[in-house]
Amino acid sequence: MRQLKLIWDFRGPHALKTAQHHEIHLKEYIETEHLDITITGNSAINEMHAIAFLVVNESDMKPLRDALKPHRGEVYV
């Protein structure tokens, strides 16, 4: 089954800290909703751009996209 990476972008001097904090909220949502999602993370793209993300099965993407409103997504490999 194809997996998709839902991504939230954060920019500015505090982008990485914001992305790290956002990942905490993503994990809380996963726990609260009893979802079978095990891959989350955050990453610095550069000193002014960072991302938070979670990886979902393509079949589960639409309701999660609508609920969580990621900025973008891509195929996870």
All heavy atoms as a GROMACS GRO file, in nm:
protein
  631
    1MET      N    1   0.084  -0.118   0.000
    1MET     CA    2   0.000   0.000   0.000
    1MET      C    3   0.088   0.125   0.000
    1MET      O    4   0.186   0.132   0.073
    1MET     CB    5  -0.092  -0.001   0.122
    1MET     CG    6  -0.177   0.123   0.131
    1MET     SD    7  -0.296   0.122   0.265
    1MET     CE    8  -0.401  -0.010   0.212
    2ARG      N    9   0.051   0.221  -0.082
    2ARG     CA   10   0.128   0.344  -0.092
    2ARG      C   11   0.107   0.430   0.032
    2ARG      O   12  -0.003   0.440   0.084
    2ARG     CB   13   0.085   0.420  -0.217
    2ARG     CG   14   0.176   0.535  -0.252
    2ARG     CD   15   0.162   0.575  -0.394
    2ARG     NE   16   0.052   0.667  -0.410
    2ARG     CZ   17   0.044   0.757  -0.507
    2ARG    NH1   18   0.138   0.763  -0.599
    2ARG    NH2   19  -0.058   0.837  -0.515
    3GLN      N   20   0.215   0.491   0.078
    3GLN     CA   21   0.208   0.579   0.193
    3GLN      C   22   0.238   0.722   0.150
    3GLN      O   23   0.316   0.746   0.058
    3GLN     CB   24   0.307   0.535   0.300
    3GLN     CG   25   0.270   0.402   0.362
    3GLN     CD   26   0.363   0.367   0.476
    3GLN    OE1   27   0.484   0.363   0.459
    3GLN    NE2   28   0.305   0.343   0.593
    4LEU      N   29   0.175   0.815   0.221
    4LEU     CA   30   0.191   0.956   0.192
    4LEU      C   31   0.244   1.029   0.316
    4LEU      O   32   0.207   0.997   0.429
    4LEU     CB   33   0.057   1.018   0.151
    4LEU     CG   34  -0.011   0.954   0.031
    4LEU    CD1   35  -0.149   1.015   0.010
    4LEU    CD2   36   0.073   0.966  -0.094
    5LYS      N   37   0.329   1.126   0.291
    5LYS     CA   38   0.387   1.207   0.398
    5LYS      C   39   0.313   1.341   0.397
    5LYS      O   40   0.319   1.415   0.299
    5LYS     CB   41   0.536   1.227   0.368
    5LYS     CG   42   0.613   1.301   0.474
    5LYS     CD   43   0.761   1.304   0.431
    5LYS     CE   44   0.850   1.367   0.532
    5LYS     NZ   45   0.991   1.364   0.487
    6LEU      N   46   0.238   1.369   0.505
    6LEU     CA   47   0.170   1.496   0.520
    6LEU      C   48   0.265   1.591   0.590
    6LEU      O   49   0.324   1.557   0.694
    6LEU     CB   50   0.041   1.479   0.601
    6LEU     CG   51  -0.060   1.379   0.545
    6LEU    CD1   52  -0.184   1.374   0.633
    6LEU    CD2   53  -0.097   1.412   0.402
    7ILE      N   54   0.282   1.711   0.534
    7ILE     CA   55   0.389   1.801   0.577
    7ILE      C   56   0.334   1.938   0.616
    7ILE      O   57   0.251   1.995   0.545
    7ILE     CB   58   0.491   1.818   0.463
    7ILE    CG1   59   0.549   1.683   0.424
    7ILE    CG2   60   0.601   1.917   0.501
    7ILE    CD1   61   0.628   1.685   0.294
    8TRP      N   62   0.386   1.989   0.728
    8TRP     CA   63   0.357   2.125   0.772
    8TRP      C   64   0.488   2.203   0.767
    8TRP      O   65   0.589   2.160   0.823
    8TRP     CB   66   0.303   2.125   0.915
    8TRP     CG   67   0.166   2.067   0.924
    8TRP    CD1   68   0.048   2.136   0.929
    8TRP    CD2   69   0.130   1.929   0.930
    8TRP    NE1   70  -0.057   2.049   0.936
    8TRP    CE2   71  -0.010   1.920   0.937
    8TRP    CE3   72   0.203   1.810   0.929
    8TRP    CZ2   73  -0.078   1.800   0.943
    8TRP    CZ3   74   0.136   1.690   0.935
    8TRP    CH2   75  -0.003   1.686   0.942
    9ASP      N   76   0.488   2.317   0.698
    9ASP     CA   77   0.606   2.401   0.682
    9ASP      C   78   0.605   2.513   0.785
    9ASP      O   79   0.500   2.575   0.809
    9ASP     CB   80   0.609   2.464   0.543
    9ASP     CG   81   0.631   2.362   0.434
    9ASP    OD1   82   0.742   2.310   0.423
    9ASP    OD2   83   0.535   2.334   0.359
   10PHE      N   84   0.721   2.542   0.840
   10PHE     CA   85   0.737   2.654   0.933
   10PHE      C   86   0.861   2.732   0.890
   10PHE      O   87   0.962   2.674   0.854
   10PHE     CB   88   0.753   2.602   1.077
   10PHE     CG   89   0.634   2.522   1.120
   10PHE    CD1   90   0.638   2.383   1.113
   10PHE    CD2   91   0.518   2.584   1.162
   10PHE    CE1   92   0.527   2.308   1.150
   10PHE    CE2   93   0.407   2.510   1.199
   10PHE     CZ   94   0.411   2.371   1.193
   11ARG      N   95   0.847   2.863   0.893
   11ARG     CA   96   0.956   2.948   0.847
   11ARG      C   97   0.988   3.056   0.950
   11ARG      O   98   0.903   3.096   1.027
   11ARG     CB   99   0.918   3.013   0.714
   11ARG     CG  100   0.895   2.910   0.604
   11ARG     CD  101   0.864   2.974   0.470
   11ARG     NE  102   0.821   2.875   0.373
   11ARG     CZ  103   0.899   2.794   0.305
   11ARG    NH1  104   1.029   2.799   0.321
   11ARG    NH2  105   0.850   2.708   0.218
   12GLY      N  106   1.111   3.100   0.947
   12GLY     CA  107   1.155   3.205   1.038
   12GLY      C  108   1.263   3.154   1.132
   12GLY      O  109   1.300   3.036   1.129
   13PRO      N  110   1.313   3.242   1.218
   13PRO     CA  111   1.424   3.204   1.305
   13PRO      C  112   1.389   3.096   1.407
   13PRO      O  113   1.478   3.029   1.459
   13PRO     CB  114   1.463   3.335   1.374
   13PRO     CG  115   1.343   3.423   1.360
   13PRO     CD  116   1.274   3.381   1.234
   14HIS      N  117   1.260   3.076   1.436
   14HIS     CA  118   1.219   2.975   1.534
   14HIS      C  119   1.149   2.857   1.466
   14HIS      O  120   1.075   2.783   1.532
   14HIS     CB  121   1.127   3.038   1.637
   14HIS     CG  122   1.187   3.158   1.704
   14HIS    ND1  123   1.292   3.148   1.792
   14HIS    CD2  124   1.159   3.290   1.692
   14HIS    CE1  125   1.326   3.270   1.832
   14HIS    NE2  126   1.247   3.357   1.772
   15ALA      N  127   1.174   2.839   1.338
   15ALA     CA  128   1.104   2.736   1.261
   15ALA      C  129   1.122   2.596   1.318
   15ALA      O  130   1.026   2.520   1.330
   15ALA     CB  131   1.148   2.741   1.115
   16LEU      N  132   1.244   2.561   1.354
   16LEU     CA  133   1.269   2.426   1.404
   16LEU      C  134   1.197   2.401   1.536
   16LEU      O  135   1.135   2.297   1.555
   16LEU     CB  136   1.418   2.397   1.417
   16LEU     CG  137   1.453   2.255   1.464
   16LEU    CD1  138   1.393   2.149   1.371
   16LEU    CD2  139   1.603   2.238   1.475
   17LYS      N  140   1.204   2.496   1.627
   17LYS     CA  141   1.134   2.480   1.756
   17LYS      C  142   0.984   2.468   1.734
   17LYS      O  143   0.917   2.389   1.800
   17LYS     CB  144   1.164   2.598   1.849
   17LYS     CG  145   1.304   2.599   1.902
   17LYS     CD  146   1.321   2.491   2.007
   17LYS     CE  147   1.457   2.502   2.071
   17LYS     NZ  148   1.486   2.389   2.157
   18THR      N  149   0.930   2.544   1.640
   18THR     CA  150   0.787   2.537   1.610
   18THR      C  151   0.752   2.401   1.551
   18THR      O  152   0.651   2.341   1.588
   18THR     CB  153   0.746   2.651   1.515
   18THR    OG1  154   0.786   2.776   1.573
   18THR    CG2  155   0.597   2.652   1.492
   19ALA      N  156   0.835   2.351   1.461
   19ALA     CA  157   0.810   2.219   1.401
   19ALA      C  158   0.818   2.110   1.507
   19ALA      O  159   0.736   2.017   1.507
   19ALA     CB  160   0.911   2.193   1.289
   20GLN      N  161   0.912   2.119   1.598
   20GLN     CA  162   0.923   2.021   1.705
   20GLN      C  163   0.799   2.023   1.793
   20GLN      O  164   0.746   1.919   1.832
   20GLN     CB  165   1.048   2.049   1.790
   20GLN     CG  166   1.177   2.022   1.716
   20GLN     CD  167   1.300   2.076   1.786
   20GLN    OE1  168   1.290   2.166   1.871
   20GLN    NE2  169   1.417   2.021   1.752
   21HIS      N  170   0.750   2.142   1.823
   21HIS     CA  171   0.630   2.155   1.904
   21HIS      C  172   0.508   2.102   1.829
   21HIS      O  173   0.422   2.036   1.888
   21HIS     CB  174   0.609   2.302   1.944
   21HIS     CG  175   0.493   2.322   2.034
   21HIS    ND1  176   0.497   2.291   2.168
   21HIS    CD2  177   0.368   2.366   2.011
   21HIS    CE1  178   0.380   2.317   2.223
   21HIS    NE2  179   0.300   2.363   2.129
   22HIS      N  180   0.500   2.129   1.701
   22HIS     CA  181   0.387   2.081   1.620
   22HIS      C  182   0.386   1.928   1.618
   22HIS      O  183   0.279   1.867   1.624
   22HIS     CB  184   0.394   2.138   1.479
   22HIS     CG  185   0.269   2.114   1.401
   22HIS    ND1  186   0.153   2.184   1.425
   22HIS    CD2  187   0.240   2.027   1.302
   22HIS    CE1  188   0.059   2.142   1.343
   22HIS    NE2  189   0.109   2.045   1.268
   23GLU      N  190   0.501   1.865   1.612
   23GLU     CA  191   0.507   1.719   1.614
   23GLU      C  192   0.447   1.664   1.744
   23GLU      O  193   0.378   1.561   1.743
   23GLU     CB  194   0.650   1.668   1.598
   23GLU     CG  195   0.655   1.516   1.593
   23GLU     CD  196   0.794   1.458   1.594
   23GLU    OE1  197   0.893   1.533   1.608
   23GLU    OE2  198   0.805   1.334   1.581
   24ILE      N  199   0.466   1.732   1.855
   24ILE     CA  200   0.406   1.691   1.981
   24ILE      C  201   0.254   1.687   1.966
   24ILE      O  202   0.188   1.592   2.010
   24ILE     CB  203   0.448   1.785   2.096
   24ILE    CG1  204   0.597   1.768   2.126
   24ILE    CG2  205   0.363   1.762   2.221
   24ILE    CD1  206   0.655   1.875   2.217
   25HIS      N  207   0.198   1.790   1.905
   25HIS     CA  208   0.053   1.794   1.885
   25HIS      C  209   0.005   1.686   1.789
   25HIS      O  210  -0.103   1.629   1.808
   25HIS     CB  211   0.008   1.932   1.836
   25HIS     CG  212   0.020   2.038   1.941
   25HIS    ND1  213  -0.058   2.039   2.054
   25HIS    CD2  214   0.100   2.145   1.951
   25HIS    CE1  215  -0.025   2.143   2.130
   25HIS    NE2  216   0.071   2.208   2.069
   26LEU      N  217   0.084   1.656   1.688
   26LEU     CA  218   0.048   1.547   1.597
   26LEU      C  219   0.043   1.414   1.673
   26LEU      O  220  -0.050   1.335   1.656
   26LEU     CB  221   0.147   1.538   1.481
   26LEU     CG  222   0.146   1.654   1.382
   26LEU    CD1  223   0.260   1.639   1.282
   26LEU    CD2  224   0.012   1.663   1.310
   27LYS      N  225   0.140   1.390   1.758
   27LYS     CA  226   0.144   1.266   1.837
   27LYS      C  227   0.025   1.260   1.933
   27LYS      O  228  -0.033   1.153   1.954
   27LYS     CB  229   0.276   1.254   1.912
   27LYS     CG  230   0.392   1.222   1.822
   27LYS     CD  231   0.522   1.211   1.900
   27LYS     CE  232   0.636   1.172   1.810
   27LYS     NZ  233   0.762   1.157   1.884
   28GLU      N  234  -0.011   1.375   1.991
   28GLU     CA  235  -0.127   1.378   2.080
   28GLU      C  236  -0.254   1.344   2.003
   28GLU      O  237  -0.340   1.270   2.052
   28GLU     CB  238  -0.141   1.516   2.144
   28GLU     CG  239  -0.036   1.546   2.247
   28GLU     CD  240  -0.037   1.690   2.293
   28GLU    OE1  241  -0.102   1.776   2.229
   28GLU    OE2  242   0.030   1.719   2.395
   29TYR      N  243  -0.266   1.396   1.882
   29TYR     CA  244  -0.383   1.368   1.799
   29TYR      C  245  -0.390   1.219   1.765
   29TYR      O  246  -0.496   1.157   1.775
   29TYR     CB  247  -0.379   1.452   1.671
   29TYR     CG  248  -0.498   1.430   1.582
   29TYR    CD1  249  -0.617   1.499   1.605
   29TYR    CD2  250  -0.494   1.341   1.475
   29TYR    CE1  251  -0.728   1.479   1.524
   29TYR    CE2  252  -0.604   1.321   1.394
   29TYR     CZ  253  -0.721   1.390   1.419
   29TYR     OH  254  -0.830   1.369   1.339
   30ILE      N  255  -0.277   1.161   1.729
   30ILE     CA  256  -0.271   1.019   1.697
   30ILE      C  257  -0.317   0.936   1.817
   30ILE      O  258  -0.396   0.842   1.804
   30ILE     CB  259  -0.128   0.978   1.654
   30ILE    CG1  260  -0.095   1.040   1.518
   30ILE    CG2  261  -0.111   0.827   1.652
   30ILE    CD1  262   0.054   1.036   1.484
   31GLU      N  263  -0.270   0.972   1.935
   31GLU     CA  264  -0.307   0.898   2.056
   31GLU      C  265  -0.456   0.917   2.089
   31GLU      O  266  -0.526   0.820   2.118
   31GLU     CB  267  -0.221   0.945   2.173
   31GLU     CG  268  -0.244   0.866   2.299
   31GLU     CD  269  -0.151   0.908   2.412
   31GLU    OE1  270  -0.034   0.939   2.384
   31GLU    OE2  271  -0.197   0.908   2.526
   32THR      N  272  -0.503   1.039   2.083
   32THR     CA  273  -0.642   1.069   2.115
   32THR      C  274  -0.739   0.997   2.022
   32THR      O  275  -0.842   0.946   2.066
   32THR     CB  276  -0.667   1.222   2.107
   32THR    OG1  277  -0.582   1.286   2.200
   32THR    CG2  278  -0.812   1.256   2.138
   33GLU      N  279  -0.704   0.992   1.894
   33GLU     CA  280  -0.791   0.931   1.794
   33GLU      C  281  -0.765   0.781   1.776
   33GLU      O  282  -0.830   0.718   1.693
   33GLU     CB  283  -0.774   1.003   1.660
   33GLU     CG  284  -0.815   1.150   1.663
   33GLU     CD  285  -0.961   1.171   1.694
   33GLU    OE1  286  -1.046   1.095   1.641
   33GLU    OE2  287  -0.992   1.263   1.773
   34HIS      N  288  -0.670   0.727   1.852
   34HIS     CA  289  -0.636   0.583   1.846
   34HIS      C  290  -0.601   0.540   1.703
   34HIS      O  291  -0.650   0.440   1.652
   34HIS     CB  292  -0.750   0.497   1.901
   34HIS     CG  293  -0.795   0.538   2.037
   34HIS    ND1  294  -0.718   0.520   2.149
   34HIS    CD2  295  -0.907   0.601   2.079
   34HIS    CE1  296  -0.781   0.568   2.255
   34HIS    NE2  297  -0.896   0.618   2.215
   35LEU      N  298  -0.514   0.618   1.639
   35LEU     CA  299  -0.475   0.591   1.501
   35LEU      C  300  -0.353   0.499   1.498
   35LEU      O  301  -0.269   0.501   1.589
   35LEU     CB  302  -0.443   0.722   1.429
   35LEU     CG  303  -0.557   0.823   1.422
   35LEU    CD1  304  -0.509   0.954   1.363
   35LEU    CD2  305  -0.674   0.768   1.344
   36ASP      N  306  -0.344   0.422   1.393
   36ASP     CA  307  -0.231   0.331   1.374
   36ASP      C  308  -0.126   0.400   1.288
   36ASP      O  309  -0.101   0.360   1.174
   36ASP     CB  310  -0.279   0.201   1.310
   36ASP     CG  311  -0.169   0.097   1.302
   36ASP    OD1  312  -0.074   0.106   1.383
   36ASP    OD2  313  -0.178   0.009   1.215
   37ILE      N  314  -0.068   0.506   1.343
   37ILE     CA  315   0.036   0.583   1.273
   37ILE      C  316   0.160   0.579   1.360
   37ILE      O  317   0.155   0.614   1.478
   37ILE     CB  318  -0.009   0.729   1.250
   37ILE    CG1  319  -0.131   0.732   1.158
   37ILE    CG2  320   0.106   0.812   1.193
   37ILE    CD1  321  -0.191   0.870   1.140
   38THR      N  322   0.270   0.534   1.301
   38THR     CA  323   0.392   0.520   1.380
   38THR      C  324   0.505   0.613   1.334
   38THR      O  325   0.604   0.627   1.404
   38THR     CB  326   0.443   0.375   1.374
   38THR    OG1  327   0.465   0.339   1.238
   38THR    CG2  328   0.343   0.280   1.436
   39ILE      N  329   0.489   0.674   1.217
   39ILE     CA  330   0.598   0.757   1.165
   39ILE      C  331   0.558   0.904   1.172
   39ILE      O  332   0.465   0.948   1.104
   39ILE     CB  333   0.633   0.719   1.020
   39ILE    CG1  334   0.672   0.573   1.010
   39ILE    CG2  335   0.747   0.809   0.968
   39ILE    CD1  336   0.690   0.523   0.868
   40THR      N  337   0.626   0.977   1.258
   40THR     CA  338   0.614   1.123   1.266
   40THR      C  339   0.755   1.177   1.275
   40THR      O  340   0.850   1.103   1.299
   40THR     CB  341   0.534   1.168   1.390
   40THR    OG1  342   0.608   1.134   1.507
   40THR    CG2  343   0.396   1.107   1.395
   41GLY      N  344   0.769   1.306   1.257
   41GLY     CA  345   0.902   1.363   1.270
   41GLY      C  346   0.904   1.511   1.245
   41GLY      O  347   0.801   1.574   1.219
   42ASN      N  348   1.024   1.565   1.254
   42ASN     CA  349   1.048   1.705   1.220
   42ASN      C  350   1.190   1.713   1.165
   42ASN      O  351   1.272   1.626   1.194
   42ASN     CB  352   1.026   1.797   1.340
   42ASN     CG  353   1.124   1.769   1.451
   42ASN    OD1  354   1.241   1.808   1.443
   42ASN    ND2  355   1.080   1.700   1.556
   43SER      N  356   1.212   1.815   1.086
   43SER     CA  357   1.342   1.826   1.021
   43SER      C  358   1.369   1.971   0.983
   43SER      O  359   1.277   2.042   0.939
   43SER     CB  360   1.343   1.739   0.896
   43SER     OG  361   1.464   1.750   0.827
   44ALA      N  362   1.492   2.013   0.999
   44ALA     CA  363   1.533   2.146   0.954
   44ALA      C  364   1.575   2.136   0.808
   44ALA      O  365   1.660   2.055   0.772
   44ALA     CB  366   1.648   2.198   1.038
   45ILE      N  367   1.513   2.216   0.724
   45ILE     CA  368   1.551   2.224   0.584
   45ILE      C  369   1.671   2.318   0.571
   45ILE      O  370   1.768   2.288   0.502
   45ILE     CB  371   1.434   2.275   0.497
   45ILE    CG1  372   1.307   2.192   0.519
   45ILE    CG2  373   1.474   2.281   0.350
   45ILE    CD1  374   1.323   2.043   0.492
   46ASN      N  375   1.663   2.430   0.637
   46ASN     CA  376   1.776   2.522   0.654
   46ASN      C  377   1.748   2.602   0.781
   46ASN      O  378   1.653   2.573   0.852
   46ASN     CB  379   1.799   2.610   0.529
   46ASN     CG  380   1.680   2.696   0.494
   46ASN    OD1  381   1.622   2.763   0.580
   46ASN    ND2  382   1.642   2.698   0.367
   47GLU      N  383   1.828   2.703   0.810
   47GLU     CA  384   1.810   2.772   0.939
   47GLU      C  385   1.683   2.855   0.947
   47GLU      O  386   1.642   2.895   1.056
   47GLU     CB  387   1.932   2.859   0.970
   47GLU     CG  388   1.959   2.968   0.869
   47GLU     CD  389   2.090   3.039   0.895
   47GLU    OE1  390   2.188   2.971   0.927
   47GLU    OE2  391   2.092   3.162   0.883
   48MET      N  392   1.614   2.876   0.836
   48MET     CA  393   1.490   2.954   0.835
   48MET      C  394   1.368   2.874   0.788
   48MET      O  395   1.262   2.931   0.768
   48MET     CB  396   1.507   3.077   0.746
   48MET     CG  397   1.613   3.173   0.792
   48MET     SD  398   1.572   3.255   0.946
   48MET     CE  399   1.462   3.381   0.885
   49HIS      N  400   1.381   2.743   0.771
   49HIS     CA  401   1.271   2.660   0.723
   49HIS      C  402   1.282   2.522   0.787
   49HIS      O  403   1.388   2.459   0.781
   49HIS     CB  404   1.276   2.649   0.570
   49HIS     CG  405   1.166   2.568   0.510
   49HIS    ND1  406   1.177   2.512   0.386
   49HIS    CD2  407   1.043   2.533   0.556
   49HIS    CE1  408   1.065   2.446   0.358
   49HIS    NE2  409   0.983   2.457   0.460
   50ALA      N  410   1.172   2.478   0.849
   50ALA     CA  411   1.166   2.346   0.909
   50ALA      C  412   1.029   2.286   0.881
   50ALA      O  413   0.935   2.357   0.847
   50ALA     CB  414   1.191   2.352   1.059
   51ILE      N  415   1.020   2.153   0.894
   51ILE     CA  416   0.894   2.085   0.871
   51ILE      C  417   0.862   1.991   0.987
   51ILE      O  418   0.952   1.944   1.056
   51ILE     CB  419   0.894   2.004   0.739
   51ILE    CG1  420   1.000   1.892   0.743
   51ILE    CG2  421   0.912   2.094   0.618
   51ILE    CD1  422   0.990   1.792   0.629
   52ALA      N  423   0.734   1.968   1.005
   52ALA     CA  424   0.684   1.858   1.087
   52ALA      C  425   0.606   1.770   0.992
   52ALA      O  426   0.549   1.819   0.893
   52ALA     CB  427   0.593   1.911   1.198
   53PHE      N  428   0.603   1.639   1.018
   53PHE     CA  429   0.533   1.550   0.925
   53PHE      C  430   0.481   1.426   0.995
   53PHE      O  431   0.522   1.393   1.106
   53PHE     CB  432   0.627   1.509   0.811
   53PHE     CG  433   0.746   1.429   0.854
   53PHE    CD1  434   0.739   1.291   0.865
   53PHE    CD2  435   0.867   1.491   0.884
   53PHE    CE1  436   0.849   1.216   0.905
   53PHE    CE2  437   0.978   1.418   0.924
   53PHE     CZ  438   0.969   1.280   0.935
   54LEU      N  439   0.387   1.361   0.928
   54LEU     CA  440   0.345   1.227   0.965
   54LEU      C  441   0.318   1.150   0.838
   54LEU      O  442   0.292   1.207   0.734
   54LEU     CB  443   0.224   1.227   1.060
   54LEU     CG  444   0.092   1.287   1.020
   54LEU    CD1  445   0.012   1.193   0.933
   54LEU    CD2  446   0.011   1.313   1.147
   55VAL      N  447   0.332   1.018   0.847
   55VAL     CA  448   0.317   0.931   0.732
   55VAL      C  449   0.191   0.847   0.751
   55VAL      O  450   0.173   0.785   0.857
   55VAL     CB  451   0.441   0.841   0.713
   55VAL    CG1  452   0.421   0.744   0.598
   55VAL    CG2  453   0.565   0.927   0.690
   56VAL      N  454   0.104   0.848   0.649
   56VAL     CA  455  -0.024   0.777   0.654
   56VAL      C  456  -0.040   0.689   0.531
   56VAL      O  457   0.021   0.715   0.427
   56VAL     CB  458  -0.143   0.874   0.664
   56VAL    CG1  459  -0.132   0.961   0.786
   56VAL    CG2  460  -0.155   0.960   0.540
   57ASN      N  461  -0.124   0.587   0.543
   57ASN     CA  462  -0.161   0.509   0.426
   57ASN      C  463  -0.248   0.595   0.336
   57ASN      O  464  -0.329   0.675   0.384
   57ASN     CB  465  -0.237   0.383   0.466
   57ASN     CG  466  -0.149   0.284   0.537
   57ASN    OD1  467  -0.031   0.272   0.509
   57ASN    ND2  468  -0.206   0.213   0.633
   58GLU      N  469  -0.232   0.579   0.207
   58GLU     CA  470  -0.307   0.661   0.112
   58GLU      C  471  -0.458   0.649   0.136
   58GLU      O  472  -0.529   0.749   0.126
   58GLU     CB  473  -0.273   0.621  -0.031
   58GLU     CG  474  -0.335   0.711  -0.136
   58GLU     CD  475  -0.286   0.682  -0.276
   58GLU    OE1  476  -0.234   0.570  -0.301
   58GLU    OE2  477  -0.299   0.771  -0.361
   59SER      N  478  -0.506   0.533   0.172
   59SER     CA  479  -0.649   0.513   0.194
   59SER      C  480  -0.702   0.591   0.314
   59SER      O  481  -0.821   0.619   0.323
   59SER     CB  482  -0.680   0.364   0.212
   59SER     OG  483  -0.609   0.313   0.323
   60ASP      N  484  -0.613   0.629   0.407
   60ASP     CA  485  -0.652   0.705   0.526
   60ASP      C  486  -0.627   0.854   0.514
   60ASP      O  487  -0.658   0.930   0.606
   60ASP     CB  488  -0.574   0.654   0.648
   60ASP     CG  489  -0.597   0.507   0.676
   60ASP    OD1  490  -0.708   0.459   0.649
   60ASP    OD2  491  -0.502   0.441   0.724
   61MET      N  492  -0.574   0.898   0.402
   61MET     CA  493  -0.527   1.034   0.388
   61MET      C  494  -0.637   1.140   0.394
   61MET      O  495  -0.623   1.238   0.463
   61MET     CB  496  -0.447   1.049   0.258
   61MET     CG  497  -0.387   1.186   0.236
   61MET     SD  498  -0.493   1.307   0.153
   61MET     CE  499  -0.524   1.232  -0.002
   62LYS      N  500  -0.747   1.122   0.321
   62LYS     CA  501  -0.846   1.230   0.308
   62LYS      C  502  -0.903   1.278   0.441
   62LYS      O  503  -0.903   1.399   0.466
   62LYS     CB  504  -0.955   1.191   0.210
   62LYS     CG  505  -0.907   1.198   0.067
   62LYS     CD  506  -1.017   1.170  -0.032
   62LYS     CE  507  -0.961   1.174  -0.173
   62LYS     NZ  508  -1.063   1.152  -0.274
   63PRO      N  509  -0.951   1.190   0.529
   63PRO     CA  510  -1.004   1.243   0.655
   63PRO      C  511  -0.897   1.309   0.742
   63PRO      O  512  -0.924   1.409   0.810
   63PRO     CB  513  -1.066   1.122   0.724
   63PRO     CG  514  -1.018   1.002   0.651
   63PRO     CD  515  -0.973   1.047   0.516
   64LEU      N  516  -0.776   1.256   0.738
   64LEU     CA  517  -0.667   1.318   0.815
   64LEU      C  518  -0.628   1.453   0.755
   64LEU      O  519  -0.603   1.548   0.828
   64LEU     CB  520  -0.547   1.225   0.822
   64LEU     CG  521  -0.568   1.102   0.910
   64LEU    CD1  522  -0.455   1.003   0.892
   64LEU    CD2  523  -0.582   1.142   1.054
   65ARG      N  524  -0.623   1.460   0.624
   65ARG     CA  525  -0.592   1.587   0.557
   65ARG      C  526  -0.696   1.693   0.594
   65ARG      O  527  -0.662   1.806   0.628
   65ARG     CB  528  -0.590   1.567   0.406
   65ARG     CG  529  -0.565   1.696   0.328
   65ARG     CD  530  -0.608   1.684   0.184
   65ARG     NE  531  -0.753   1.664   0.177
   65ARG     CZ  532  -0.816   1.615   0.071
   65ARG    NH1  533  -0.749   1.579  -0.036
   65ARG    NH2  534  -0.947   1.602   0.072
   66ASP      N  535  -0.823   1.654   0.590
   66ASP     CA  536  -0.929   1.749   0.621
   66ASP      C  537  -0.928   1.793   0.767
   66ASP      O  538  -0.956   1.908   0.799
   66ASP     CB  539  -1.065   1.689   0.585
   66ASP     CG  540  -1.082   1.668   0.435
   66ASP    OD1  541  -1.000   1.722   0.356
   66ASP    OD2  542  -1.176   1.597   0.396
   67ALA      N  543  -0.893   1.702   0.857
   67ALA     CA  544  -0.890   1.733   1.000
   67ALA      C  545  -0.767   1.814   1.040
   67ALA      O  546  -0.776   1.907   1.120
   67ALA     CB  547  -0.897   1.605   1.082
   68LEU      N  548  -0.652   1.779   0.983
   68LEU     CA  549  -0.525   1.836   1.028
   68LEU      C  550  -0.471   1.948   0.940
   68LEU      O  551  -0.381   2.021   0.981
   68LEU     CB  552  -0.420   1.726   1.041
   68LEU     CG  553  -0.454   1.617   1.144
   68LEU    CD1  554  -0.350   1.506   1.140
   68LEU    CD2  555  -0.465   1.676   1.283
   69LYS      N  556  -0.522   1.960   0.819
   69LYS     CA  557  -0.486   2.067   0.725
   69LYS      C  558  -0.334   2.086   0.705
   69LYS      O  559  -0.279   2.193   0.734
   69LYS     CB  560  -0.550   2.198   0.769
   69LYS     CG  561  -0.702   2.186   0.781
   69LYS     CD  562  -0.768   2.317   0.786
   69LYS     CE  563  -0.917   2.311   0.805
   69LYS     NZ  564  -0.991   2.199   0.760
   70PRO      N  565  -0.267   1.982   0.655
   70PRO     CA  566  -0.125   1.998   0.625
   70PRO      C  567  -0.105   2.098   0.511
   70PRO      O  568  -0.197   2.123   0.433
   70PRO     CB  569  -0.082   1.858   0.584
   70PRO     CG  570  -0.206   1.796   0.531
   70PRO     CD  571  -0.318   1.852   0.614
   71HIS      N  572   0.012   2.154   0.503
   71HIS     CA  573   0.043   2.250   0.396
   71HIS      C  574   0.065   2.182   0.262
   71HIS      O  575   0.039   2.239   0.158
   71HIS     CB  576   0.166   2.333   0.433
   71HIS     CG  577   0.145   2.414   0.556
   71HIS    ND1  578   0.236   2.419   0.659
   71HIS    CD2  579   0.040   2.490   0.596
   71HIS    CE1  580   0.190   2.497   0.754
   71HIS    NE2  581   0.071   2.541   0.719
   72ARG      N  582   0.116   2.059   0.269
   72ARG     CA  583   0.143   1.985   0.145
   72ARG      C  584   0.164   1.838   0.178
   72ARG      O  585   0.163   1.799   0.294
   72ARG     CB  586   0.264   2.042   0.071
   72ARG     CG  587   0.393   2.040   0.152
   72ARG     CD  588   0.501   2.125   0.086
   72ARG     NE  589   0.619   2.136   0.171
   72ARG     CZ  590   0.727   2.064   0.160
   72ARG    NH1  591   0.738   1.974   0.063
   72ARG    NH2  592   0.830   2.080   0.241
   73GLY      N  593   0.182   1.757   0.075
   73GLY     CA  594   0.206   1.616   0.093
   73GLY      C  595   0.291   1.562  -0.021
   73GLY      O  596   0.306   1.628  -0.124
   74GLU      N  597   0.347   1.446   0.002
   74GLU     CA  598   0.427   1.380  -0.102
   74GLU      C  599   0.425   1.230  -0.078
   74GLU      O  600   0.392   1.184   0.032
   74GLU     CB  601   0.570   1.433  -0.104
   74GLU     CG  602   0.645   1.413   0.025
   74GLU     CD  603   0.780   1.482   0.026
   74GLU    OE1  604   0.792   1.594  -0.024
   74GLU    OE2  605   0.876   1.421   0.080
   75VAL      N  606   0.459   1.155  -0.179
   75VAL     CA  607   0.468   1.010  -0.164
   75VAL      C  608   0.587   0.979  -0.075
   75VAL      O  609   0.695   1.034  -0.092
   75VAL     CB  610   0.481   0.941  -0.302
   75VAL    CG1  611   0.504   0.792  -0.286
   75VAL    CG2  612   0.358   0.968  -0.387
   76TYR      N  613   0.565   0.891   0.022
   76TYR     CA  614   0.670   0.851   0.115
   76TYR      C  615   0.740   0.728   0.062
   76TYR      O  616   0.677   0.628   0.028
   76TYR     CB  617   0.607   0.821   0.251
   76TYR     CG  618   0.706   0.780   0.357
   76TYR    CD1  619   0.793   0.871   0.413
   76TYR    CD2  620   0.710   0.648   0.402
   76TYR    CE1  621   0.881   0.835   0.511
   76TYR    CE2  622   0.798   0.611   0.503
   76TYR     CZ  623   0.884   0.705   0.555
   76TYR     OH  624   0.973   0.668   0.653
   77VAL      N  625   0.872   0.735   0.051
   77VAL     CA  626   0.951   0.621   0.003
   77VAL      C  627   1.052   0.578   0.106
   77VAL      O  628   1.096   0.650   0.188
   77VAL     CB  629   1.024   0.651  -0.130
   77VAL    CG1  630   0.928   0.647  -0.245
   77VAL    CG2  631   1.096   0.783  -0.122
   0.00000   0.00000   0.00000
